[in-house]
C-alpha cells in the first residue's frame, strides 16, 4: 500500500483499543492483507478501497491523521473494525514534533550525521525512521541530541529533578521494552508495537527525549523486520533495546541523582548559537549513506585553535546521491565552494551559527568568503597528528560509546601515521603506526558508487608506503580503522604522487587513485594476511545469547544452554554468572498454591538481560580499545 499519510501514535493506539479482544488476535493478519488495498488522495482526504462495498477514509489535518476519529470505515462493524486499524498500522508514524528547519539550522533534509549512522542517537543515527546503523532516523526527536548550542550551558551540567509524571512515563517505556524483549521479534506484532509507540509518545510529551528516541528506533526496527526491509539488523535492534531499557530504568529509579537527570532526558531539538568569526581550514570530505534513506556528504574543517567542525548536505537519496553531493555548493554564505573544493581550501565565516557538537548552521545571517587552505603537515592541521595514539584511541572510543548526535565533531576520528605492510584477506590493508602498533585499514562504505573499495585494493599492493590517515575506529574489530582520507607523509618523497589540485591528500570516498600515482618500485603483489580479528570469542558467544533473546523471546532462551562453563573457561566469571542468571530468570515462572501460573511482569528477566547486555558492551569495548595499543 503506497501513498498513506503519517499517523500519530495516539490515533493508532485509539483505534486498536476500540477493537474487541477476539479481533485483536487477527490484527497482524489483517495488516498483511491491507498492503494490497489501493489508495487514492483528494484534497485533505485519503481513501483506501477495501472491496467493492467497503472503504476507509482518512481526514488529514496538516497532512497528518491526528485522532482515531479521523479514520472512518464504511463497514457494518465500524468504528470497532479491523479495517481502520490495518490501514493506520501501515502508515508511517508521525513524531509529533515541528519538523520545519529553524532559520539557522544547517542545510540538510534530515538529521543524518557525518558518519551516516543512525542518530541517537541522535544522528545518524540520523535517525532513523528506520535506521539509523548505525542508522539515522528521519525524525528530529529520535536523534535525542543534548546539544543546546555552544553559547549555553550543557544540559548535562544542570541538575534536574524529575516529576512524578516523568517517572511514570519512564516506567511505561520500561514495561513496553520489557514486553518486546519477552516476546522477541517473532512475537512482537502490532499490539506490542503500538503499546511501545504509545509509551514513546508519553515519554516525548514529558520530556524523555533520549528514551523516546531509542523507543522509536526499536519500533522502526520491528516494522522493518515485519516488512522484510533489507536495512533491518538484529544487532542494531539489540543495541537500541539495550539503550531503551538502560535509560528508562535509570530514569524510573527513586534514587537517581539530580545531576545525572539532564543527560538521561536529552533534548528535543538541536540548538544553534551565534559564533564569533571563524577562520576554517578544510580537512576531508566524507560521503554519507544512511540506511534510513538519507544520503549526502559531510566536510570536516578545522579552526585556528585546532577544533573540528562539520558542514553537511544530507537529503533523501542513496549512494548515488552521496557520490554526487561532493560537488554540491556548501550552504554557507556565498563563498561558492563545493564540498570537495572546501576540503582543500579555507573559509572565513562571520555571523555564523553552530550546535554545541560543532555542526555549522546555514542561516540567512551567515557571511562566508573563500580563503587559503593548509596542508596536513602545516598548522593548525598538523596538531591533529601530534596527539599521542593512546589518547586518540581513548577519546575516539569514548565518543563512539555516546549517542551519535551527542558526539563532538571529529571526536570519533583518529589521525594516524602508518606504514603499509600489504593486503589482508578481502579489501583490508595491513599497516603499522609510528608507535609500532599493528592496525588494519578497512573500507568505510562498500557501495560500488563510492571509491573506497577500489582505493583500498590499490593501496594493498603498495607495501612500504608511508601515509597520513584520517579514519574512524571500528568498535567491533580489534585494531581496525575505517580509512576515510589519506595524505602524503612528510619526508617520504614521491612514494605517492597526487595531482597538485588535491593539495597533498585524497578523500577515499570521492577521489579515485590510479596505479600510476604509486611509486613503481613499491608496487607488489598483495601478500596474504590475517583478516581483521573480531572481539573475544567468549564475548561473542554471550552476544549471540543476547541477540537470541531479542529474536526468539523469553520462551526460546528458557530452553537454551547458557554456556556458563565455556564462559568460565575463558575467565569471564562475571559474564558466566550473568549468563546463568539470565537463563534462570527465563525459566522462572511464579505459580500459586495450586501450581497454576500467576501473573509475571518479566521484571526479573528484563533486569537479568539488561545486566548481561551492559556487561557485554563494556567488556567488548574495553577489549577492542586495548587492542589498539602496542
BAMARVO-490647 format. One line per 8 residues: their letters; for each residue x negated, y negated, z negated of C-alpha. Coordinates in steps of 0.05 Angstrom, whole numbers, padded with zeros to 5 digits. Example, Ala and Ser with C-alpha at 12.3 -4.5 7.8 and 13.67 -1.06 7.14 Angstrom:
// residues 2
AS) -00246,00090,-00156 ~ -00273,00021,-00143
//
This chain:
// residues 630
XXXXXXXX) 00000,00000,00000 ~ -00031,-00066,00022 ~ -00012,-00139,00010 ~ 00013,-00134,-00061 ~ 00004,-00197,-00103 ~ -00031,-00198,-00171 ~ 00010,-00179,-00232 ~ -00002,-00198,-00304
XXXXXXXX) -00016,-00144,-00355 ~ 00045,-00163,-00398 ~ 00090,-00155,-00337 ~ 00064,-00085,-00323 ~ 00070,-00067,-00396 ~ 00141,-00094,-00400 ~ 00165,-00051,-00342 ~ 00130,00011,-00370
XXXXXXXX) 00161,00000,-00439 ~ 00230,-00002,-00407 ~ 00223,00069,-00380 ~ 00256,00126,-00417 ~ 00209,00178,-00445 ~ 00229,00230,-00394 ~ 00209,00184,-00337 ~ 00142,00164,-00366
XXXXXXXX) 00117,00234,-00353 ~ 00129,00222,-00278 ~ 00096,00154,-00273 ~ 00029,00177,-00243 ~ 00064,00219,-00191 ~ 00108,00160,-00172 ~ 00047,00115,-00165 ~ 00016,00164,-00116
XXXXXXXX) 00079,00164,-00073 ~ 00084,00088,-00075 ~ 00018,00080,-00039 ~ 00054,00095,00026 ~ 00112,00046,00017 ~ 00110,-00013,00067 ~ 00102,-00084,00042 ~ 00128,-00149,00073
XXXXXXXX) 00120,-00221,00050 ~ 00164,-00282,00060 ~ 00155,-00348,00023 ~ 00147,-00333,-00051 ~ 00175,-00263,-00048 ~ 00144,-00195,-00032 ~ 00189,-00138,-00012 ~ 00169,-00065,-00018
XXXXXXXX) 00213,-00015,00021 ~ 00220,00050,-00018 ~ 00271,00082,00030 ~ 00329,00061,00073 ~ 00372,00041,00014 ~ 00321,00021,-00038 ~ 00275,-00040,-00041 ~ 00233,-00072,-00096
XXXXXXXX) 00229,-00148,-00093 ~ 00174,-00186,-00127 ~ 00183,-00260,-00143 ~ 00118,-00299,-00147 ~ 00100,-00358,-00190 ~ 00035,-00389,-00168 ~ 00023,-00327,-00125 ~ 00028,-00281,-00186
XXXXXXXX) 00082,-00234,-00215 ~ 00083,-00261,-00286 ~ 00140,-00223,-00321 ~ 00176,-00158,-00314 ~ 00239,-00195,-00294 ~ 00203,-00219,-00232 ~ 00204,-00148,-00205 ~ 00274,-00125,-00185
XXXXXXXX) 00296,-00059,-00155 ~ 00360,-00044,-00116 ~ 00367,00028,-00140 ~ 00421,00051,-00188 ~ 00373,00063,-00246 ~ 00346,-00008,-00244 ~ 00317,-00041,-00283 ~ 00293,00021,-00320
XXXXXXXX) 00268,00057,-00258 ~ 00202,00085,-00234 ~ 00201,00043,-00171 ~ 00185,-00022,-00207 ~ 00130,00010,-00248 ~ 00099,00045,-00189 ~ 00095,-00019,-00148 ~ 00067,-00061,-00204
XXXXXXXX) 00016,-00007,-00222 ~ -00013,-00010,-00151 ~ -00020,-00086,-00153 ~ -00085,-00119,-00175 ~ -00084,-00143,-00247 ~ -00085,-00218,-00257 ~ -00134,-00240,-00311 ~ -00091,-00298,-00334
XXXXXXXX) -00147,-00349,-00330 ~ -00154,-00412,-00289 ~ -00196,-00386,-00231 ~ -00207,-00453,-00198 ~ -00281,-00471,-00200 ~ -00298,-00532,-00241 ~ -00328,-00591,-00203 ~ -00399,-00577,-00229
XXXXXXXX) -00399,-00502,-00221 ~ -00447,-00471,-00171 ~ -00423,-00457,-00101 ~ -00401,-00385,-00109 ~ -00337,-00349,-00096 ~ -00349,-00300,-00151 ~ -00386,-00291,-00216 ~ -00439,-00243,-00190
XXXXXXXX) -00508,-00256,-00218 ~ -00575,-00256,-00186 ~ -00584,-00181,-00192 ~ -00516,-00166,-00163 ~ -00497,-00123,-00221 ~ -00437,-00123,-00260 ~ -00429,-00180,-00307 ~ -00414,-00175,-00378
XXXXXXXX) -00422,-00175,-00371 ~ -00411,-00221,-00356 ~ -00442,-00222,-00283 ~ -00454,-00181,-00243 ~ -00433,-00160,-00270 ~ -00405,-00203,-00238 ~ -00356,-00173,-00259 ~ -00329,-00132,-00231
XXXXXXXX) -00258,-00129,-00211 ~ -00287,-00068,-00209 ~ -00358,-00062,-00218 ~ -00397,-00094,-00233 ~ -00466,-00038,-00236 ~ -00481,-00057,-00260 ~ -00421,-00086,-00224 ~ -00395,-00156,-00225
XXXXXXXX) -00322,-00167,-00240 ~ -00285,-00217,-00200 ~ -00251,-00250,-00258 ~ -00287,-00302,-00298 ~ -00266,-00274,-00365 ~ -00294,-00207,-00350 ~ -00362,-00239,-00350 ~ -00357,-00251,-00424
XXXXXXXX) -00413,-00301,-00419 ~ -00431,-00340,-00481 ~ -00461,-00398,-00441 ~ -00438,-00465,-00463 ~ -00487,-00510,-00428 ~ -00557,-00527,-00446 ~ -00536,-00591,-00478 ~ -00491,-00559,-00530
XXXXXXXX) -00501,-00510,-00587 ~ -00505,-00437,-00571 ~ -00442,-00406,-00599 ~ -00484,-00351,-00627 ~ -00514,-00402,-00675 ~ -00447,-00428,-00702 ~ -00414,-00388,-00758 ~ -00342,-00368,-00742
XXXXXXXX) -00291,-00337,-00789 ~ -00244,-00290,-00754 ~ -00170,-00300,-00763 ~ -00123,-00242,-00781 ~ -00095,-00244,-00710 ~ -00164,-00236,-00681 ~ -00177,-00176,-00726 ~ -00111,-00147,-00705
XXXXXXXX) -00129,-00157,-00632 ~ -00197,-00124,-00644 ~ -00161,-00065,-00677 ~ -00116,-00059,-00616 ~ -00176,-00057,-00569 ~ -00209,-00005,-00613 ~ -00148,00040,-00612 ~ -00138,00032,-00537
XXXXXXXX) -00211,00050,-00525 ~ -00205,00109,-00573 ~ -00144,00135,-00536 ~ -00181,00132,-00469 ~ -00241,00168,-00499 ~ -00198,00223,-00530 ~ -00160,00235,-00465 ~ -00220,00227,-00418
XXXXXXXX) -00216,00203,-00347 ~ -00177,00265,-00328 ~ -00121,00249,-00378 ~ -00121,00173,-00374 ~ -00062,00158,-00330 ~ -00022,00095,-00320 ~ 00006,00096,-00391 ~ -00062,00093,-00425
XXXXXXXX) -00090,00044,-00374 ~ -00031,-00002,-00385 ~ -00040,00003,-00461 ~ -00112,-00017,-00451 ~ -00094,-00076,-00407 ~ -00043,-00098,-00459 ~ -00097,-00097,-00512 ~ -00144,-00135,-00465
XXXXXXXX) -00091,-00188,-00455 ~ -00081,-00195,-00531 ~ -00156,-00198,-00542 ~ -00167,-00251,-00490 ~ -00108,-00292,-00516 ~ -00140,-00291,-00585 ~ -00210,-00309,-00561 ~ -00242,-00239,-00560
XXXXXXXX) -00272,-00252,-00492 ~ -00331,-00204,-00495 ~ -00289,-00144,-00517 ~ -00235,-00163,-00467 ~ -00287,-00164,-00412 ~ -00310,-00094,-00430 ~ -00238,-00070,-00432 ~ -00225,-00100,-00364
XXXXXXXX) -00284,-00062,-00335 ~ -00261,00003,-00367 ~ -00192,-00006,-00338 ~ -00222,-00022,-00270 ~ -00266,00040,-00274 ~ -00206,00084,-00289 ~ -00169,00054,-00230 ~ -00229,00063,-00184
XXXXXXXX) -00233,00136,-00203 ~ -00158,00147,-00192 ~ -00164,00116,-00123 ~ -00229,00154,-00108 ~ -00265,00089,-00094 ~ -00339,00100,-00076 ~ -00363,00048,-00126 ~ -00340,00090,-00186
XXXXXXXX) -00397,00112,-00231 ~ -00386,00155,-00293 ~ -00449,00127,-00324 ~ -00424,00056,-00317 ~ -00356,00074,-00346 ~ -00392,00107,-00405 ~ -00433,00044,-00418 ~ -00371,00000,-00412
XXXXXXXX) -00332,00043,-00460 ~ -00390,00042,-00510 ~ -00392,-00035,-00505 ~ -00317,-00040,-00516 ~ -00318,00005,-00577 ~ -00381,-00026,-00606 ~ -00356,-00098,-00602 ~ -00285,-00084,-00624
XXXXXXXX) -00308,-00040,-00682 ~ -00354,-00095,-00708 ~ -00300,-00148,-00699 ~ -00248,-00110,-00739 ~ -00296,-00098,-00797 ~ -00277,-00136,-00860 ~ -00350,-00148,-00878 ~ -00371,-00179,-00812
XXXXXXXX) -00419,-00237,-00827 ~ -00393,-00304,-00801 ~ -00460,-00317,-00767 ~ -00450,-00256,-00721 ~ -00379,-00270,-00700 ~ -00391,-00321,-00645 ~ -00438,-00276,-00607 ~ -00388,-00219,-00610
XXXXXXXX) -00330,-00263,-00590 ~ -00362,-00293,-00527 ~ -00331,-00350,-00488 ~ -00281,-00352,-00431 ~ -00320,-00393,-00381 ~ -00390,-00416,-00369 ~ -00403,-00489,-00384 ~ -00447,-00533,-00342
XXXXXXXX) -00481,-00591,-00375 ~ -00518,-00650,-00344 ~ -00592,-00642,-00334 ~ -00647,-00694,-00331 ~ -00686,-00700,-00266 ~ -00715,-00632,-00245 ~ -00777,-00620,-00203 ~ -00768,-00550,-00177
XXXXXXXX) -00815,-00502,-00141 ~ -00789,-00442,-00101 ~ -00809,-00373,-00127 ~ -00770,-00320,-00089 ~ -00702,-00305,-00057 ~ -00664,-00241,-00073 ~ -00604,-00210,-00036 ~ -00543,-00197,-00080
XXXXXXXX) -00497,-00139,-00064 ~ -00446,-00123,-00118 ~ -00403,-00061,-00118 ~ -00343,-00105,-00134 ~ -00343,-00130,-00062 ~ -00384,-00193,-00071 ~ -00450,-00208,-00037 ~ -00497,-00265,-00021
XXXXXXXX) -00564,-00289,-00045 ~ -00598,-00318,-00106 ~ -00660,-00361,-00105 ~ -00706,-00367,-00165 ~ -00740,-00434,-00176 ~ -00788,-00458,-00230 ~ -00794,-00527,-00261 ~ -00857,-00562,-00284
XXXXXXXX) -00853,-00530,-00353 ~ -00850,-00460,-00323 ~ -00776,-00447,-00338 ~ -00738,-00407,-00286 ~ -00672,-00429,-00256 ~ -00626,-00397,-00204 ~ -00588,-00424,-00145 ~ -00535,-00375,-00118
XXXXXXXX) -00489,-00367,-00059 ~ -00442,-00308,-00072 ~ -00375,-00294,-00038 ~ -00333,-00235,-00017 ~ -00372,-00190,00030 ~ -00420,-00133,00036 ~ -00493,-00121,00051 ~ -00486,-00154,00119
XXXXXXXX) -00467,-00219,00085 ~ -00525,-00213,00038 ~ -00572,-00203,00097 ~ -00545,-00267,00130 ~ -00537,-00311,00069 ~ -00611,-00322,00061 ~ -00606,-00371,00119 ~ -00547,-00410,00090
XXXXXXXX) -00560,-00480,00065 ~ -00570,-00488,-00010 ~ -00510,-00523,-00041 ~ -00550,-00575,-00079 ~ -00543,-00646,-00056 ~ -00562,-00659,00017 ~ -00632,-00632,00019 ~ -00613,-00588,00078
XXXXXXXX) -00656,-00529,00056 ~ -00636,-00457,00067 ~ -00648,-00407,00012 ~ -00706,-00376,00049 ~ -00737,-00445,00060 ~ -00728,-00465,-00012 ~ -00766,-00403,-00036 ~ -00828,-00432,-00002
XXXXXXXX) -00815,-00506,-00014 ~ -00795,-00551,-00071 ~ -00738,-00597,-00090 ~ -00727,-00658,-00133 ~ -00658,-00658,-00165 ~ -00623,-00715,-00201 ~ -00553,-00716,-00231 ~ -00554,-00640,-00234
XXXXXXXX) -00517,-00593,-00279 ~ -00535,-00524,-00305 ~ -00510,-00470,-00351 ~ -00548,-00450,-00413 ~ -00574,-00389,-00376 ~ -00606,-00432,-00323 ~ -00556,-00427,-00266 ~ -00556,-00493,-00228
XXXXXXXX) -00489,-00525,-00211 ~ -00469,-00559,-00147 ~ -00425,-00615,-00169 ~ -00409,-00678,-00129 ~ -00457,-00718,-00172 ~ -00518,-00676,-00153 ~ -00572,-00710,-00111 ~ -00629,-00669,-00083
XXXXXXXX) -00686,-00682,-00035 ~ -00738,-00635,-00006 ~ -00808,-00635,-00037 ~ -00873,-00596,-00030 ~ -00875,-00526,-00058 ~ -00930,-00489,-00094 ~ -00967,-00424,-00082 ~ -00960,-00368,-00132
XXXXXXXX) -01033,-00379,-00150 ~ -01021,-00452,-00167 ~ -00988,-00484,-00227 ~ -00933,-00480,-00250 ~ -00920,-00413,-00217 ~ -00988,-00384,-00237 ~ -00969,-00385,-00310 ~ -00916,-00331,-00298
XXXXXXXX) -00971,-00280,-00284 ~ -01013,-00303,-00343 ~ -00964,-00276,-00395 ~ -00991,-00211,-00425 ~ -00958,-00148,-00398 ~ -00933,-00123,-00466 ~ -00899,-00189,-00478 ~ -00867,-00189,-00409
XXXXXXXX) -00841,-00118,-00419 ~ -00812,-00134,-00488 ~ -00778,-00197,-00460 ~ -00750,-00161,-00399 ~ -00723,-00102,-00437 ~ -00692,-00147,-00489 ~ -00657,-00185,-00432 ~ -00635,-00120,-00398
XXXXXXXX) -00601,-00099,-00464 ~ -00557,-00161,-00462 ~ -00495,-00171,-00420 ~ -00516,-00195,-00352 ~ -00480,-00262,-00360 ~ -00518,-00276,-00424 ~ -00588,-00269,-00396 ~ -00632,-00329,-00385
XXXXXXXX) -00650,-00337,-00312 ~ -00710,-00294,-00296 ~ -00715,-00265,-00367 ~ -00706,-00195,-00339 ~ -00763,-00202,-00289 ~ -00836,-00182,-00295 ~ -00895,-00212,-00258 ~ -00949,-00162,-00243
XXXXXXXX) -01018,-00160,-00212 ~ -01025,-00090,-00183 ~ -01070,-00047,-00140 ~ -01032,00002,-00096 ~ -01050,00076,-00102 ~ -01007,00106,-00047 ~ -00937,00131,-00034 ~ -00898,00175,-00082
XXXXXXXX) -00841,00221,-00063 ~ -00787,00182,-00026 ~ -00796,00108,-00017 ~ -00832,00094,-00083 ~ -00903,00067,-00085 ~ -00953,00085,-00139 ~ -00994,00027,-00167 ~ -01036,00006,-00227
XXXXXXXX) -01032,-00060,-00263 ~ -01091,-00104,-00281 ~ -01085,-00077,-00352 ~ -01094,-00006,-00327 ~ -01021,00015,-00336 ~ -00993,00060,-00281 ~ -00928,00035,-00251 ~ -00882,00056,-00195
XXXXXXXX) -00853,00005,-00146 ~ -00784,00025,-00120 ~ -00731,-00002,-00073 ~ -00686,-00053,-00106 ~ -00628,-00041,-00057 ~ -00625,00015,-00006 ~ -00573,-00017,00042 ~ -00602,-00010,00112
XXXXXXXX) -00585,-00082,00129 ~ -00638,-00104,00079 ~ -00713,-00098,00089 ~ -00731,-00066,00022 ~ -00738,00006,00045 ~ -00779,-00008,00108 ~ -00826,-00054,00069 ~ -00838,-00004,00013
XXXXXXXX) -00853,00052,00063 ~ -00905,00008,00097 ~ -00937,-00012,00031 ~ -00941,00062,00011 ~ -00992,00072,00067 ~ -01037,00015,00042 ~ -01073,00045,-00017 ~ -01124,-00002,-00047
XXXXXXXX) -01085,-00065,-00030 ~ -01081,-00115,-00088 ~ -01017,-00154,-00095 ~ -00978,-00201,-00140 ~ -00908,-00173,-00152 ~ -00843,-00201,-00177 ~ -00797,-00145,-00199 ~ -00744,-00121,-00247
XXXXXXXX) -00757,-00061,-00292 ~ -00713,-00001,-00283 ~ -00686,00013,-00353 ~ -00672,00086,-00335 ~ -00741,00107,-00309 ~ -00810,00106,-00340 ~ -00857,00050,-00318 ~ -00814,00036,-00257
XXXXXXXX) -00801,-00033,-00227 ~ -00754,-00054,-00171 ~ -00800,-00095,-00127 ~ -00766,-00160,-00105 ~ -00823,-00201,-00076 ~ -00899,-00192,-00064 ~ -00955,-00242,-00054 ~ -01029,-00243,-00037
XXXXXXXX) -01071,-00233,-00099 ~ -01126,-00285,-00109 ~ -01195,-00266,-00085 ~ -01172,-00206,-00042 ~ -01190,-00236,00025 ~ -01146,-00217,00084 ~ -01122,-00149,00059 ~ -01051,-00174,00071
XXXXXXXX) -01043,-00223,00129 ~ -00978,-00263,00123 ~ -00954,-00317,00170 ~ -00972,-00387,00147 ~ -00898,-00404,00144 ~ -00889,-00351,00089 ~ -00934,-00392,00041 ~ -00971,-00331,00015
XXXXXXXX) -00913,-00286,-00006 ~ -00858,-00242,00024 ~ -00789,-00232,-00003 ~ -00780,-00157,00007 ~ -00705,-00161,00017 ~ -00710,-00210,00075 ~ -00780,-00214,00104 ~ -00799,-00153,00145
XXXXXXXX) -00872,-00134,00142 ~ -00909,-00104,00202 ~ -00966,-00055,00202 ~ -01010,-00106,00237 ~ -01005,-00151,00175 ~ -01044,-00100,00134 ~ -01119,-00095,00139 ~ -01131,-00037,00187
XXXXXXXX) -01186,-00007,00143 ~ -01137,00001,00085 ~ -01082,00037,00122 ~ -01080,00111,00108 ~ -01031,00167,00107 ~ -00984,00168,00047 ~ -01011,00211,-00009 ~ -00968,00260,-00046
XXXXXXXX) -00949,00232,-00113 ~ -00905,00249,-00171 ~ -00835,00219,-00166 ~ -00815,00167,-00217 ~ -00802,00203,-00283 ~ -00736,00191,-00318 ~ -00727,00189,-00393 ~ -00737,00245,-00443
XXXXXXXX) -00702,00310,-00421 ~ -00672,00319,-00490 ~ -00643,00249,-00489 ~ -00615,00263,-00420 ~ -00582,00324,-00449 ~ -00549,00281,-00502 ~ -00528,00231,-00449 ~ -00495,00286,-00409
XXXXXXXX) -00456,00306,-00471 ~ -00432,00234,-00479 ~ -00411,00228,-00407 ~ -00376,00295,-00410 ~ -00332,00268,-00466 ~ -00314,00207,-00424 ~ -00297,00252,-00366 ~ -00261,00311,-00399
XXXXXXXX) -00239,00281,-00465 ~ -00239,00309,-00535 ~ -00209,00376,-00517 ~ -00265,00394,-00468 ~ -00320,00375,-00515 ~ -00289,00416,-00572 ~ -00304,00478,-00531 ~ -00375,00459,-00511
XXXXXXXX) -00441,00476,-00544 ~ -00471,00414,-00576 ~ -00542,00437,-00562 ~ -00564,00417,-00632 ~ -00620,00468,-00633 ~ -00651,00442,-00568 ~ -00649,00371,-00594 ~ -00684,00391,-00659
XXXXXXXX) -00738,00428,-00620 ~ -00751,00362,-00584 ~ -00760,00329,-00652 ~ -00697,00287,-00642 ~ -00669,00304,-00711 ~ -00622,00244,-00715 ~ -00597,00258,-00645 ~ -00585,00331,-00663
XXXXXXXX) -00547,00311,-00726 ~ -00503,00261,-00687 ~ -00490,00312,-00633 ~ -00468,00364,-00684 ~ -00424,00313,-00718 ~ -00391,00297,-00651 ~ -00377,00370,-00639 ~ -00348,00379,-00709
XXXXXXXX) -00304,00317,-00701 ~ -00279,00341,-00634 ~ -00257,00407,-00663 ~ -00227,00380,-00727 ~ -00151,00376,-00726 ~ -00114,00358,-00791 ~ -00057,00404,-00810 ~ -00002,00402,-00862
XXXXXXXX) 00012,00453,-00916 ~ 00048,00498,-00865 ~ -00010,00498,-00816 ~ 00023,00451,-00767 ~ -00018,00397,-00732 ~ -00007,00329,-00761 ~ -00020,00260,-00732 ~ -00092,00245,-00714
XXXXXXXX) -00112,00176,-00691 ~ -00181,00202,-00667 ~ -00216,00153,-00714 ~ -00268,00203,-00737 ~ -00280,00229,-00667 ~ -00288,00160,-00637 ~ -00336,00139,-00692 ~ -00378,00202,-00681
XXXXXXXX) -00381,00190,-00605 ~ -00399,00117,-00614 ~ -00455,00133,-00664 ~ -00485,00182,-00615 ~ -00477,00134,-00556 ~ -00511,00076,-00593 ~ -00568,00122,-00615 ~ -00579,00149,-00544
XXXXXXXX) -00581,00080,-00514 ~ -00631,00053,-00566 ~ -00676,00115,-00562 ~ -00677,00115,-00486 ~ -00693,00041,-00483 ~ -00750,00049,-00533 ~ -00779,00108,-00494 ~ -00776,00073,-00426
XXXXXX) -00804,00008,-00454 ~ -00863,00046,-00486 ~ -00879,00080,-00420 ~ -00900,00012,-00391 ~ -00958,00005,-00439 ~ -01025,00036,-00422
//
